[in-house]
Amino acid sequence: MLAFSYKPFLLYFTTNSLSLLGLWMQKVGVGWLTWQITESTFWTSFVTLALMVPAGILGPFFAVWAENWNMRHASIILKFAMFLISIFIYILQVFELHTVLSLAFLSVVYGVLSALYHPVRLVFVSVLIKKSLLSSAIGLSAASFNGSRVLGPAIAGFLIYYFDLGTAFLISALFYLPVILILFFLPLRDRKLSKKIEKSFFKKLIEGLRFALNNSFILKNLSLVFVNAFFIRGVLEIQPTIAGDLLSGSSTGLSIITTSAGIGALIGAIILGSGKYLKESLINFFKPMLVIGFLNCIIISLFPNLIILTISFLLIGFSTTLIGIGTQTLIQLNVEETYRARVLTWWSTISFGSLSLGGIFIGLCGEYIPLTIAMLMISIIGFLLSLYFSKFSF
């Protein structure tokens, strides 16, 4: 955790982590509200995952634009826009004006803003901190993002159970304010920008993809990200759907399973954020973590009771967070600065796009067959596919 020795990074890390928690708190909140309104596995999964669909579809295009943006200005504008959307969601909840269409629309808009911000977030750390501390900062930032993806829903589940949805929405919005303020004052270094401005938009886009595909190490990590995201994270990200369908719509159950997944994610984030694991030892974790993820998805589908779900989601939160942080960190360390935003956004596209499609597909299947059967089917297919990818040696 050497990067914490640099005070500006510590301030950014702390405040940005709060805003990320707000983002994922809102995600589970709108998902749970959608279930209460519709009791539909498809619509609940769709609204829950709408936050990530734009990043999966539009991420590479936004990354090309973002490479030459002013990182401070872009961060302030996008974070403030997210704050406004969050406040609007809260106001509609207070006056009980939400419908499934309002939730879907606002989630998609929020998702577009998040997709715009993602390449900015990935580059921002490299212009905030000196190169000697960059590896530590990358690991800590990745830990913050991936940890918040599960800790945020855990906090939302707690607030929904002990207070109400309005409280969860309000706090998720207020969590944006500290980072917006601190962004005005952080010292940033000058970036090395590409001088080849004559290149077309699509040529630059394809260049980033070609760089990723031609680097065997990056390609293997992206293949692992796809399997992990589509077949395992897809289950993790539809916790409101699972709580609604398998736990009889219990807000207590939602609170418990989101909290357990958050604890697992936090453990994984702390392990990798400590910086103790080098490239070689980190790679050795990936295959065992996939096995843990698949086994627990299968267990959830076969034994859908609260105790089993609590333990399994803890292990899934741990395994998927470790794979998410690990692959992103290794890719960051193997990409030169002029390609960083374009290459890393392909990681985001595969990660967010795959888990969104996986979660929505499970939710759609749940409209026609029992949700447990849909989850079991996805897990078995994913496990068989992972056996194919296992022939790749990292």
N, C-alpha and C positions, 0 to 999 in steps of 0.2 A: 504493500500500500504506500509506496514511496511518493506517488503523485500527491498524496494528501499533505506532504510537506510544503507544497506550493499553495499558499493561501487562496489566490484567485480560483484555482481549480477546486479547492475544498468548498468554497462558497457556491460555485456553479454546480458542483456535484450535489450538494445538499438541496439547493432550491430547485434544480431541474428534476431531482428524484421526486420531490413533492408534486411537481406538475405531472410527471409520468404516472404517479399514483392516482392523481385526479383523472387522468385519461382512462385508466383501466377500471377505476371505480365507476365512472359513467357507463362504461361498456357493460358491466354486469347489471347496473341499475336499469338501463333501458331494456336489457334482455329480460330481466325479471318482470318489469312492468308489461312488456309485450306478452309474456306468458299469462299474466293476470287478465289481460284484455282478451286474448285470443284462445289460450290453451292449445295452441298449434305448435307442434315441434318444428315445422318448417319456418313459420314466421318468427318464432323465437330465435332459432338458429340464424336466420337471415339478418335480423336486426342486431343480434349480438355480434355477428361477424362483419357487418357492414363497415365497421371501423377499419378493417384491414383489407377489404376487397380493393379499394382504390389504390392502396400501396402495391398490391399484387399486380394490378393492371397498368397503372400509370407511373409507377415508381421509376422505371428506366428513363422515361421521357423527362420527368421532373429532374432527374439527376443530371442530365445534360445541361439543362438551364441553370441548375444550382451551382455548377462548377465555378462560374464566374460571378456569382452573387456576392454582395457584401454580407458576410455571415452575421454581423451584429444586427443590421437592419432587418434582414430576413427573419432572424430568430424573434425579434421583438414583435414584428408585424404578425407573424403566424401564431405566436403564443397568445397575443392579445385577441386575435380572431377566434381561437379556440375557447378562450375565456368567455367571449360574448355568446358563442353557441351554447356553452355550458350554462350560463346564466339564463338564457332563453328556455332551455330545457327545464330548468328549475322553476321558472315563472309559470310555464304551462302546467307543470305538475301541481303547483300550489293552487291554481284555479281549476284543476281537474279537466283540462282541455285536450289532453293527449289522446290520439287515436293511433292505430297501427300505422297509418300512412304518415302521420307527423313524426312518429318515432323512426320509421324507415328513412324518411327524407332527411331529417336532422342527423341521423347516424351516417348517412352517405356523405352529406356536406362536411361533417366532422372528419370523416375518413379521408376526404380529398385534402383537407387542411393537414391532416396527419401525414399523408403521403408526400405533400409538398415539404413538410418539415423534416421528414426522415433523412434525406440526403444532407440537409443542413446540419442535423444533429450528428451525423457520422463524421462530417468534416470539421465541425466546430472545435472539437477537442484538440485537433492537430494545429489549430491557429491560436489556441489558448495557452498551451503548455510547451516547454522546451523539449527538444528531441530526446534528450537523455531520460526523460520521465514519460515519454509517449507510450511505451509498452504498458507500463503500470496504469496510466490514465485510460488506455483503450480497454484493458481488462476491467477496471472499475466502472467505466461508463457502460460497457456491455452488461456487467453484472447489475447495474442500476436499472437498465432498460428491461432486461429479461426477468429480473427479480420483481420489478413493479408489475409486470404482466400477470403475476399471480398474487402478489401481495395486495395489489389494488382491489381485485375482486374479493379478497379475504376481508379487507376493511369494509368494503361496501356491504358484504353479507352481514357483518357485525352490526353496522349502522341500521340496515334494513330491519334486522331482528329486534334490536333494542330501542330503535327510534322509529323512523319511517323513511320512505323513498325520498321525500323532499329534503330531509336532512342530508342524505347521502349525496344528492345532486348538488346541494348548496356547498358542502364541504369540498366536493370534487372541483367545483368552479373556483373557490377561494384558494385552492392549492396552486393556482397559476400565478397569483399575484407576486409572490416573492421572487420568482425567477425573472418575471418581466421587469421588475425594478432593478435587480442586480445586473441584468444584461446591459444597462446603460453605462455601467462603470467598469466592467471587466477590461483589463488590458489585453489586447490581441496583437499578435505579430503579423507582419505582412505575409501574404500567401504567394506561393509560386504558381502563377496561372499559366495556362497553355497559351502560347503565342500564335498557334495555328488557327487563327480565327476565321480563315477562309473556308474551313471545312464545313460541310453541310451538317444540319442537325442530325439527320439519320446516319450519316457517315460516322459522326462522333459516337452515336448510340451503338452502332454495330461494332465500332472499335472496342468499346468496353466489353461487349459480349465476346468478341473474338479473343481478347486478352484473357478472359476467364476460361474459355474453352481450350485455349492452347496451353494453359498452365495446368498440368495434370494434377498437381496438388490441390489447386483451387477447385477444379472440376470434381474431384473425389469428395471434397468437403460439401460442395453444392448438391451432389447426389445424396449424401447423407442427410443434408438439411431437408430435401424433398421427402424422403421416407419418414423422417421424424415428424415433420410438420403435417403432412397429409393424413397419416395413419394413426399418429399418437396425439399430437397437439390438437388435431381436429376434435378429438374426444374431450380433451381438457378445456378447450375454449367454449364448449356449449354446456357449461355447468348449470346455467339457469334452465335449459331444456331438460337436463338429466334430473335436476331437483324437482322440476315440475312434473315430469312423467314417472320417474322411478320412485320418488319419495313423496308422492301424493301432494305435490304443491306446497311442501313445507318450507317456510322461510327459515326455520331452525335448521333443517337439513342443508339448505343452501349456505347458511352461515358456517356450518361445521365443515362441509367439504371444501368450500373456498378457502377457509382458514387453514385446513390441513395441507392443501396444495400450496398455499403461500409459505407455510413453514418449510416444506420440501424445497421450494424454489429459493428461499432465503439461505438454507444450508448450502445448496449448490453454488449460489452467488458468492457466499462468503469464502468457500473453498477456492474458487477460481479468482476472486478478487484479491485474495492474499498474495497472489503472484508466486506461490511456491512451486507451481508446476511448469516445467519447461515444455517445449514443443513435443518432445518425444514421449514424455510421461502423460501429457494431456491427450494425445492421440489414442493411447492405450485404453482410455476410459470409454471411448465412443461406442464400440460394439457391445460391451456389457450393459451400457445405459439403454441401448436400443432393445435388448432382450428384456430388461426390467420394464421398460415402457409397454412393450407388447404383452407381456405376461399379465400385467395389471389391468390393461384394457380388456383382456379376455376374462379375467377374474370379475371385473365390474359387470360384464354382460351376463356372466353365469350366476353370480351371487349378488343381486342388486339390493343389498340392505345397507343401512347407514354405517355400521361399524366397518364392513368390508370396503365401502366407498371411501370412508375417511382414511383408512390405511393406504388403499391403492392410490388415491389422489395425492397423498403425501409423497409416495414413491415416484409417481408420474411427474409431479412438479419438480422433484429433484433431478430426475433423469433428463427431462426435456430442457430444463434450464441449463444443465451442464453441457448438453450438446449444442444448444443455441449460443451460449456464451463462448464455448470452446471453438466452434467453427468460425464464428464472426471474428474472434480475436486472431486466429491463425490466418484467416484471409487478409485481415487488415495488415498484418505483419509481412505479408507476401505481395503487397501491391504498392507500386510507386505512387507518389503523391498526385501526379497529374491524372492518374486513372482511378484514384481512390473512390470518388463519389459514384462514378459510372459502374465500377465493378461491384462495390458493396451494395449498390441498389439492386443488382441482380440477385445477390444473397437475400435482400429484403423481398424482392418479387417472388422468389421461389418459396421463401419462408411464409410470408403473409398470404400469398396467393394459394399456396398448397393447403395451409391450415383452414383458410376460408372455404375453399372448395370441399375439403374433407368434412368440415363441420356442417356445411349446408347440405351436402349429399346425405350425411347421416340423418339430419333433420327431415329431409324430404322423404327418405326411406321410412322414417318413423311415422309418416302420415298413412302409410299403407301396410306396414308390417310392424310387429313389436319393436320398440327402440332397442331392446337388448339383442334381438336377432341382427338388426342393422349394425350395431357396434361389433358384434362377434364376427360378422362377415367381413367388415372392414379390417379388423385386427388380423384375421387369418390371411387375407390377401396381402396385407402389408408385410406380415412376417415372411411369407413366401417370397415376396419381392426383395426383402432385405437379404435373404439368402443369396439372391443373384448378385446384389451389390457387395456381398461379403467377399467375393473373389478379388475385389480391389484391395490392394495392400497399401496401407497408409504409411 
